[in-house]
Amino acid sequence: MATAKEIAYERIRNSIFSGKFQPGYQLKEEELANSLNVSRTPVREALRMLADQGLIEIRSNRRSYVADVTEAQFEELMDILSFLESYSAARAARRISKEALEELRQLNAEIEEAVDDDPRFLQLNSRFHRAIHRAAGSHKLYELIDRIIDFHHNLYFKFGQIPARHNPLSVVEHGNIIEALEEGDEEYAALMMKAHNESVRRAFRQYWREHGELPGAKSA
């Protein structure tokens, strides 16, 4: 049976993904507790979990808001993610099991079927990357990556779409990563992961050129 914290987490998270709570929306503990029919404690715990995942931000005044992202923040997070994911892929190449490789192939097949469905694509893509980082065998590394890996979702919440024309290319790039992991080639795996991250970065940059500068893009 789900705990009050788990119920609060799922419902708040679903409200963010559905667009009910949009970027910049203030999440008030008392209002959430009343609407969810739980006490403020599980709501507070759920908000902390969502903050750890980058979906909300808890500011110095302890108020919580659905996370937004600027172009400057995107570039910074991509720098960090590219470094961490490449290192993790190299570790995974030394450790990944046949079962984990099969899981990646299956996930990438599902991703290929979801290239025209942004929300499903994002969630499957997240599962694909997380499977690689679990295979890297480092709890601390996984914890660091887990905090920022889904920040692309915040861009989807902001605009209601992602650069979907890049999605089929992501499937190809995932295949290259799987091939490198299967060969156990650390350098190749790191290179393919970095190439994938930079490809995603370029797609979002092009998106912004076409749709105009993000609000607040000049600030970090």
N, C-alpha and C positions, 0 to 999 in steps of 0.2 A: 504494500500500500504506500502511495506517495506521501512524503512528509509535506508539511505546510510550506517549508522552504522550497521544495522541489516544485510544488504547485505554483507558488508565486513566481519562481524563476521561469517556468515554461510559459505561463500566461503573459508575463511582461515581455519575454523574448518574442513570443508570437505576435504581440501587439506592435513590437518594433518592426518585425519582418513584414507584417501586413500593411504597414504604413500608418496605422492608427496613431502611433507615437513617432513623430518625425524628428529628424536631426534638430537639435536645439531645444526640444520639448523638455520641460522640467518635470521630473518624476517625483511627486510628493508622497512621502511615505504614508502619511495619514490617509490621503485619498485612495492610494493603492490598497492599503489594508482594508478600508471600508468596502471598496469595490470587489475585492477578492475574498472578503469575509474571513480574514485572518488577522493576527495581531501584527504590530509593526516590526517585531523582531524577525520573523521569517522574511518579511519584505526587505528589511535592511540587509539580511544575509544574501538574499537573491540579488539585490543591487550590487553588492560587493562581487559576487560571482560574475555578473554581467560586465562589471568594470574590469575585472581581470581579463576578460575576453575582448576588451576594447569596444564593446557595444554601447557602453555609457561612460560618462566621466563624472567622477565625484570631485567637486572643486574644493578649494581651501575653506569655503564657508559651509562645507558638508552638504551642499545641495547637489542633487544628481540630475544630469541632463543626458538625453540621447546624444551619442557622440556625433560630432560633425568632423569634417576633414577639409583642410585647405590644400591647395596645390603644393605649397611649401612643406606641409606635414607629410603629404603623400610621397614626395621625393625623399624625405628623411627616412620614412618608414621603409621605403623600397630599398634604400641603401643598407639598412640594418637587416631586413629580411633576406636580401640577396646574399649577404655574407653568411648569415646563420643557416639558411637553407642549403647553401652550397657545401658548407662544412658538414652539415647533418647528412646530406646525400653521400658524401665521401665515406662517412662512418657507416652508413647503411650498406654501402657496397661491400664492406668487409663482413657484414653480419646478417644480411637479409636471408630469410628462409625461403624455400620453394613455396610454402603456403602463403607467405606475405607477397611474393611475386605474383602468384595467381590472383590474390585479392586485388592487387594493383591493376592487373589486366582486366579483371571483371569491372572494377570501378571505372576504368578508362572507357570501356565499352558502354557503360551506362552514361558516362559524360558525353560520349559521341551522340547518343540518342537524345540528349538534353541540350544540344547547342542552341536551340531556339527558345529555350525556357530558362530565362535568366535566374530566377530564384532556385530552381532545381540544379542548374549548372553550378551555381555558387556553392551550394551545399555539398554536392558530389565532389566538386573540386577541392573543397576543404577536407573532405574525408580522404581523398587521394593523397594530398600532401601530408596529412597527419599520419597516414599509414607508413609513409616513408620515414617520418621522424620518429615514430615508435620503433621502427626497425633499426634506427641508429643506436639504440641501447643506452641512451643517456637521459635520465629523468630531469636533470637540471637543464640540459639543452632543450628538451621538449617543453619544459615549463616556460622558458624564455620565448620560444617560437609561438607557443600557444597564446601568448598575450597579444600578439600582433598579426597573426596569420590571417585573420578574417577581416582586416580593416577595409578590404575591397567591398565588403558588404555595406559599409557606411556610405560609400559612393553610390551604391545602388539605392540605398534609402534616400539619399539626397536628390538623385536625378530620376529615379524610377527605372533606370536602365544602365547597362554597362556597354562597353564597345563590343557588341555581340559578334561583329564580323571577325573578331580575333578568336572566338571560341573554337572553330574548327582547327586553327593553327595550334591552339593549346593541346588538342587531342594528339596531334602529330608530335609535339614537343614532349608530351607525357610518354609517348611511345619511345622516344629517344632516351629518356631518363630510365625507363624500365629496361631497355636494352643494355645500358651502361651498368645498371645494378645487377642484371643477370650475369654479365661478364665479370663482375667483381672488380671492375676498374675504378679505383677511387678518383683519379684525376678526371677521367671521362665523365663520371657521375657528377662531380662537382661542376665541371664545365657545362654539362647539359642543363643542370639546374640553374646555373647562373644565366645561361643563354635564355632559358624560359622566363626567368624573372625580368630580364632586360627587355624581352619581347613584350611582356605584359606592360612594362613601364612605357614603352614606345607607343603602345596602343592607346593607353590613357592620355598620354601627351597629345596624340593626334586628335583624340576625342575633345580635349579642351580647346585645341586650336579651332575646331569646327563649331563648338558650342559656346565659345566665349570663356573668358577667365572665370574661375570659381569666385564666388563672393569671398572677400577676405584673403585672396590668394597671396597678397603681399606680406602677410604676417605669418609667423611660424606658429 
